[in-house]
Amino acid sequence: MTAAPLGPVVVAGGCGEVGTMLVAALHGDGHRVHILDPASPDNIAPQCDSHDFTIRADITAPTPAAESVLRAAATVVLAVPEPVALAALPTLAGLLPPDALLVDTLSVKTAMADAVHNALPDRAALGINPMFAPSLGMAGRPVAVVVYRDGPPVDRFVAALRRWDARVVPVGADEHDRVTATTQALTHATVLAFGLALDALDPPAAADTTAPPPHMLLRALLARVASGVPEVYHDIQAANPYAAQARRALRNALDELDAAADDHRIDAFDTVMTRASTTLEPGLDRYRAICGQLLTMLPSAPPGPDLENGGPR
């Protein structure tokens, strides 16, 4: 399939993980891409440092060179944190051509939707959110898409996402934030809370070496989340207007579980388990099968010192 023209393209934050993924996809389509990133040479990603069109610049206060590429851009992607993206809009309003497309990759969309309507009332604008770590790759994975203002450039960019084998999921801005409060904020809070509970319990070392598969899977999830970029995970918890509600639901659920555990009637605990499982209907059997597949892929013992033979050799 021939790639529809999106360029010239400017990717602000193009040296970050999401920006790097999009720059690679755009290059694959043959587009010329300028990267704007304030990262110092010591902190720059190798693939970004070797890019011929990397400009060390802050999108909220662009240098003359950055202003020049922004004035000529057909597509501008903001792969930056929410405060930076919001702060950049007044500047971009005075620089972008009237027919340019603005794309953001923020984890929260409601504030950006309002800001775009106020600052860029006449330009096509789109919010995307790759619902996966960029290291996993885009093929077959969901990308939530929020259309702030429609137009042919929006259609071309969405077509590009599909060409890159992303699974495009259209949602409204408020719907997006309600969904991600459940799928991201609640999930990350659960995993991090599990880690904090482990720290408080200070279990014996044998808890690791005797861990049953579900516990190993939770430890693996904790390792992945807790090793992530703090700014990204904080943004999901702090900026999403529904995230606090998700965390309250988690606290209330633990209180309900406590009450069921203290109740001497097994029926009370059965009620809790039934209520929890029915939230997965009608996909309960599918998720049970997925879990079975994942657990069979886990190692029979966690990696670590060979305790039986006196430790590492």
NULO-984924 format. One record per residue (C-alpha): residue number from 1; x, y, z. Coordinates in steps of 0.001 Angstrom, whole numbers, plus 500000, padded with zeros to 6 digits. Layout:
BEGIN
@num:NUM X:X Y:Y Z:Z
...
//
This chain:
BEGIN
@num:1 X:500000 Y:500000 Z:500000
@num:2 X:501367 Y:503444 Z:499071
@num:3 X:501852 Y:505728 Z:502050
@num:4 X:499711 Y:508874 Z:501982
@num:5 X:501798 Y:512017 Z:502504
@num:6 X:502062 Y:513118 Z:506139
@num:7 X:505220 Y:515163 Z:505887
@num:8 X:507211 Y:517105 Z:506475
@num:9 X:506792 Y:515711 Z:510011
@num:10 X:508061 Y:517148 Z:513293
@num:11 X:508148 Y:514883 Z:516350
@num:12 X:508614 Y:516761 Z:519612
@num:13 X:510059 Y:514341 Z:522142
@num:14 X:511210 Y:512113 Z:519322
@num:15 X:514077 Y:510754 Z:521430
@num:16 X:511713 Y:509201 Z:524005
@num:17 X:510326 Y:505676 Z:523750
@num:18 X:507008 Y:506544 Z:522075
@num:19 X:508630 Y:509201 Z:519903
@num:20 X:511330 Y:506778 Z:518766
@num:21 X:508701 Y:504194 Z:517818
@num:22 X:506756 Y:506717 Z:515734
@num:23 X:509865 Y:508158 Z:514096
@num:24 X:510871 Y:504652 Z:512995
@num:25 X:507398 Y:503984 Z:511562
@num:26 X:507375 Y:507316 Z:509725
@num:27 X:510837 Y:506649 Z:508317
@num:28 X:509594 Y:503270 Z:507159
@num:29 X:506980 Y:505084 Z:505082
@num:30 X:509687 Y:507281 Z:503563
@num:31 X:508729 Y:510476 Z:505381
@num:32 X:511271 Y:513138 Z:506251
@num:33 X:511123 Y:513631 Z:510023
@num:34 X:512568 Y:516393 Z:512169
@num:35 X:513019 Y:515582 Z:515847
@num:36 X:512772 Y:518320 Z:518462
@num:37 X:514122 Y:517219 Z:521820
@num:38 X:515850 Y:519155 Z:524599
@num:39 X:517788 Y:516081 Z:525788
@num:40 X:521482 Y:516733 Z:526309
@num:41 X:524026 Y:514739 Z:524276
@num:42 X:524851 Y:512695 Z:527408
@num:43 X:521222 Y:511565 Z:527772
@num:44 X:520286 Y:511181 Z:524124
@num:45 X:519312 Y:507815 Z:522703
@num:46 X:521926 Y:506519 Z:520227
@num:47 X:519391 Y:506193 Z:517407
@num:48 X:518311 Y:509789 Z:518007
@num:49 X:521842 Y:511154 Z:518200
@num:50 X:522585 Y:509671 Z:514785
@num:51 X:519478 Y:511229 Z:513229
@num:52 X:520398 Y:513904 Z:510681
@num:53 X:517372 Y:516024 Z:511534
@num:54 X:517557 Y:516199 Z:515324
@num:55 X:517290 Y:519710 Z:516768
@num:56 X:518051 Y:520299 Z:520444
@num:57 X:515047 Y:522412 Z:521310
@num:58 X:512167 Y:522747 Z:523760
@num:59 X:508790 Y:522714 Z:521990
@num:60 X:507454 Y:525281 Z:524488
@num:61 X:510248 Y:527756 Z:523611
@num:62 X:511512 Y:526743 Z:520170
@num:63 X:514814 Y:527977 Z:518800
@num:64 X:514873 Y:529734 Z:515407
@num:65 X:515801 Y:526429 Z:513756
@num:66 X:512880 Y:524703 Z:515486
@num:67 X:510508 Y:527505 Z:514500
@num:68 X:511577 Y:527091 Z:510886
@num:69 X:510714 Y:523389 Z:510705
@num:70 X:507447 Y:523926 Z:512604
@num:71 X:506330 Y:526595 Z:510111
@num:72 X:506939 Y:524129 Z:507273
@num:73 X:505424 Y:521075 Z:508962
@num:74 X:502439 Y:519168 Z:507641
@num:75 X:502243 Y:516994 Z:510779
@num:76 X:503449 Y:517789 Z:514299
@num:77 X:503511 Y:514990 Z:516887
@num:78 X:503739 Y:515843 Z:520582
@num:79 X:505352 Y:512794 Z:522202
@num:80 X:505909 Y:514742 Z:525413
@num:81 X:504408 Y:514850 Z:528939
@num:82 X:501038 Y:516563 Z:529380
@num:83 X:502341 Y:519796 Z:530991
@num:84 X:504750 Y:520269 Z:528085
@num:85 X:502088 Y:519554 Z:525464
@num:86 X:499601 Y:521971 Z:527021
@num:87 X:502225 Y:524678 Z:527415
@num:88 X:503271 Y:524299 Z:523771
@num:89 X:499836 Y:524946 Z:522257
@num:90 X:499876 Y:528791 Z:522339
@num:91 X:503276 Y:528794 Z:520623
@num:92 X:502182 Y:526243 Z:518040
@num:93 X:499047 Y:528258 Z:517289
@num:94 X:501263 Y:531030 Z:515948
@num:95 X:503644 Y:528783 Z:514031
@num:96 X:501771 Y:525905 Z:512422
@num:97 X:500405 Y:526218 Z:508879
@num:98 X:496589 Y:526342 Z:508700
@num:99 X:496416 Y:522861 Z:507139
@num:100 X:498871 Y:521184 Z:509535
@num:101 X:497816 Y:518222 Z:511662
@num:102 X:498537 Y:518161 Z:515398
@num:103 X:498908 Y:514740 Z:517060
@num:104 X:499530 Y:514032 Z:520737
@num:105 X:500452 Y:510759 Z:522444
@num:106 X:499256 Y:511647 Z:525954
@num:107 X:497939 Y:509110 Z:528446
@num:108 X:495084 Y:511493 Z:529373
@num:109 X:492918 Y:513199 Z:526759
@num:110 X:490193 Y:515357 Z:528349
@num:111 X:492416 Y:518316 Z:529267
@num:112 X:494137 Y:518212 Z:525884
@num:113 X:490800 Y:518071 Z:524060
@num:114 X:489663 Y:521275 Z:525760
@num:115 X:493016 Y:522999 Z:525234
@num:116 X:493132 Y:522131 Z:521535
@num:117 X:489639 Y:523490 Z:520959
@num:118 X:490614 Y:526741 Z:522655
@num:119 X:494136 Y:527234 Z:521268
@num:120 X:493818 Y:525694 Z:517795
@num:121 X:490146 Y:526072 Z:516895
@num:122 X:490586 Y:525675 Z:513138
@num:123 X:493184 Y:522933 Z:512768
@num:124 X:492838 Y:519187 Z:512415
@num:125 X:493918 Y:517525 Z:515640
@num:126 X:494181 Y:513962 Z:516874
@num:127 X:495119 Y:512228 Z:520115
@num:128 X:496587 Y:508736 Z:520072
@num:129 X:497573 Y:506495 Z:522970
@num:130 X:499560 Y:503319 Z:522278
@num:131 X:498203 Y:500952 Z:524931
@num:132 X:501460 Y:499031 Z:525287
@num:133 X:505126 Y:499590 Z:525997
@num:134 X:506800 Y:500784 Z:522774
@num:135 X:509436 Y:498048 Z:523119
@num:136 X:506708 Y:495491 Z:522326
@num:137 X:506140 Y:496955 Z:518868
@num:138 X:502945 Y:498201 Z:517269
@num:139 X:501921 Y:495195 Z:515199
@num:140 X:498563 Y:493833 Z:516332
@num:141 X:498453 Y:496018 Z:519446
@num:142 X:495722 Y:498537 Z:520344
@num:143 X:496157 Y:502252 Z:519800
@num:144 X:493343 Y:504374 Z:521231
@num:145 X:492450 Y:507226 Z:518873
@num:146 X:490622 Y:510407 Z:519897
@num:147 X:489655 Y:512806 Z:517101
@num:148 X:489659 Y:516342 Z:518490
@num:149 X:488883 Y:517920 Z:515119
@num:150 X:488383 Y:515866 Z:511974
@num:151 X:489756 Y:516456 Z:508506
@num:152 X:491686 Y:514736 Z:505693
@num:153 X:495015 Y:514901 Z:507607
@num:154 X:493404 Y:512962 Z:510476
@num:155 X:492207 Y:510288 Z:508057
@num:156 X:495701 Y:509999 Z:506576
@num:157 X:497355 Y:509574 Z:509975
@num:158 X:494826 Y:506958 Z:511117
@num:159 X:495381 Y:505135 Z:507822
@num:160 X:499109 Y:505173 Z:508597
@num:161 X:498489 Y:503598 Z:512008
@num:162 X:496574 Y:500799 Z:510316
@num:163 X:499331 Y:500419 Z:507725
@num:164 X:501787 Y:499989 Z:510612
@num:165 X:499545 Y:497092 Z:511752
@num:166 X:498243 Y:498903 Z:514839
@num:167 X:494763 Y:497920 Z:516003
@num:168 X:493000 Y:501304 Z:515930
@num:169 X:490313 Y:501776 Z:518602
@num:170 X:488302 Y:505025 Z:518184
@num:171 X:487070 Y:506585 Z:521459
@num:172 X:485912 Y:509955 Z:522748
@num:173 X:488164 Y:511985 Z:525056
@num:174 X:486115 Y:511359 Z:528203
@num:175 X:485578 Y:507724 Z:527251
@num:176 X:489337 Y:507348 Z:526762
@num:177 X:490088 Y:508605 Z:530261
@num:178 X:487423 Y:506410 Z:531838
@num:179 X:488829 Y:503390 Z:530009
@num:180 X:492465 Y:504099 Z:530897
@num:181 X:491544 Y:504722 Z:534549
@num:182 X:490473 Y:501073 Z:534546
@num:183 X:493013 Y:499460 Z:532230
@num:184 X:496069 Y:501508 Z:533243
@num:185 X:495590 Y:503455 Z:536502
@num:186 X:493827 Y:500600 Z:538329
@num:187 X:496187 Y:497969 Z:536937
@num:188 X:499372 Y:499865 Z:537792
@num:189 X:498026 Y:500786 Z:541240
@num:190 X:497241 Y:497128 Z:541929
@num:191 X:500710 Y:495987 Z:540870
@num:192 X:502545 Y:498729 Z:542770
@num:193 X:500387 Y:498146 Z:545858
@num:194 X:501359 Y:494466 Z:545659
@num:195 X:505004 Y:495530 Z:545719
@num:196 X:504461 Y:497846 Z:548685
@num:197 X:502679 Y:495028 Z:550518
@num:198 X:505622 Y:492710 Z:549841
@num:199 X:507934 Y:495324 Z:551301
@num:200 X:505758 Y:495678 Z:554406
@num:201 X:505521 Y:491909 Z:554899
@num:202 X:509278 Y:491402 Z:554414
@num:203 X:508738 Y:487706 Z:553546
@num:204 X:511477 Y:485095 Z:553970
@num:205 X:513654 Y:484366 Z:550938
@num:206 X:511800 Y:481103 Z:550456
@num:207 X:508758 Y:483115 Z:549327
@num:208 X:510636 Y:483725 Z:546089
@num:209 X:511978 Y:480217 Z:545606
@num:210 X:508670 Y:478518 Z:546446
@num:211 X:506439 Y:480994 Z:544620
@num:212 X:503454 Y:479364 Z:542857
@num:213 X:502848 Y:480496 Z:539253
@num:214 X:500275 Y:483276 Z:539995
@num:215 X:502666 Y:484865 Z:542497
@num:216 X:505561 Y:484611 Z:540017
@num:217 X:503402 Y:486324 Z:537413
@num:218 X:502605 Y:489166 Z:539821
@num:219 X:506305 Y:489545 Z:540653
@num:220 X:507062 Y:489700 Z:536937
@num:221 X:504421 Y:492408 Z:536440
@num:222 X:505843 Y:494325 Z:539395
@num:223 X:509340 Y:494125 Z:537923
@num:224 X:508074 Y:495552 Z:534632
@num:225 X:505961 Y:498374 Z:536069
@num:226 X:508387 Y:499402 Z:538814
@num:227 X:511228 Y:499558 Z:536266
@num:228 X:509294 Y:501989 Z:534064
@num:229 X:509653 Y:505748 Z:533653
@num:230 X:508269 Y:507412 Z:536825
@num:231 X:506974 Y:510449 Z:534919
@num:232 X:504823 Y:508242 Z:532685
@num:233 X:503306 Y:506248 Z:535535
@num:234 X:502791 Y:509350 Z:537677
@num:235 X:500989 Y:511062 Z:534797
@num:236 X:498588 Y:508129 Z:534502
@num:237 X:497772 Y:508293 Z:538233
@num:238 X:497802 Y:512073 Z:538753
@num:239 X:496430 Y:513547 Z:535525
@num:240 X:493584 Y:511163 Z:534747
@num:241 X:490422 Y:512637 Z:536295
@num:242 X:489093 Y:509127 Z:537017
@num:243 X:492275 Y:507590 Z:538480
@num:244 X:491524 Y:508534 Z:542099
@num:245 X:488118 Y:506868 Z:541773
@num:246 X:489865 Y:503722 Z:540511
@num:247 X:492232 Y:503680 Z:543487
@num:248 X:489315 Y:504192 Z:545894
@num:249 X:487555 Y:501246 Z:544278
@num:250 X:490680 Y:499162 Z:544906
@num:251 X:490798 Y:500182 Z:548584
@num:252 X:487078 Y:499473 Z:549010
@num:253 X:487483 Y:496085 Z:547333
@num:254 X:490189 Y:495118 Z:549838
@num:255 X:487888 Y:496158 Z:552686
@num:256 X:485153 Y:493962 Z:551209
@num:257 X:487606 Y:491073 Z:550880
@num:258 X:488663 Y:491573 Z:554518
@num:259 X:485053 Y:491358 Z:555630
@num:260 X:484469 Y:488181 Z:553635
@num:261 X:487637 Y:486585 Z:555039
@num:262 X:486553 Y:487397 Z:558606
@num:263 X:483084 Y:485960 Z:558007
@num:264 X:482840 Y:482337 Z:559117
@num:265 X:480321 Y:481546 Z:556380
@num:266 X:481919 Y:480231 Z:553197
@num:267 X:478955 Y:481698 Z:551307
@num:268 X:480295 Y:485200 Z:551975
@num:269 X:483621 Y:484408 Z:550345
@num:270 X:481899 Y:482580 Z:547491
@num:271 X:479849 Y:485729 Z:546856
@num:272 X:483016 Y:487822 Z:546600
@num:273 X:484651 Y:485384 Z:544173
@num:274 X:481500 Y:485180 Z:542052
@num:275 X:481139 Y:488954 Z:541884
@num:276 X:484798 Y:489304 Z:540907
@num:277 X:484573 Y:486694 Z:538147
@num:278 X:481342 Y:487991 Z:536616
@num:279 X:483107 Y:491262 Z:535711
@num:280 X:484893 Y:489261 Z:533003
@num:281 X:481731 Y:487934 Z:531382
@num:282 X:481194 Y:487065 Z:528596
@num:283 X:484966 Y:486550 Z:528213
@num:284 X:485605 Y:484590 Z:531418
@num:285 X:486519 Y:481350 Z:529645
@num:286 X:488786 Y:483196 Z:527212
@num:287 X:490674 Y:484926 Z:530023
@num:288 X:490945 Y:481668 Z:531950
@num:289 X:492530 Y:480075 Z:528882
@num:290 X:494930 Y:483010 Z:528464
@num:291 X:496009 Y:482657 Z:532090
@num:292 X:496578 Y:478938 Z:531619
@num:293 X:498820 Y:479634 Z:528631
@num:294 X:500799 Y:482277 Z:530513
@num:295 X:501336 Y:480113 Z:533564
@num:296 X:502636 Y:477211 Z:531474
@num:297 X:505214 Y:479594 Z:529966
@num:298 X:506635 Y:480530 Z:533371
@num:299 X:509866 Y:478832 Z:534480
@num:300 X:509511 Y:476054 Z:537016
@num:301 X:511671 Y:478070 Z:539400
@num:302 X:512513 Y:481779 Z:539542
@num:303 X:515962 Y:482776 Z:538284
@num:304 X:518405 Y:483437 Z:541070
@num:305 X:521085 Y:481904 Z:543264
@num:306 X:521299 Y:478137 Z:543450
@num:307 X:520482 Y:477993 Z:547152
@num:308 X:520621 Y:474215 Z:547330
@num:309 X:524230 Y:474172 Z:546157
@num:310 X:525483 Y:477031 Z:548283
@num:311 X:524596 Y:479989 Z:546159
@num:312 X:526090 Y:481383 Z:542937
@num:313 X:529228 Y:479867 Z:541507
//
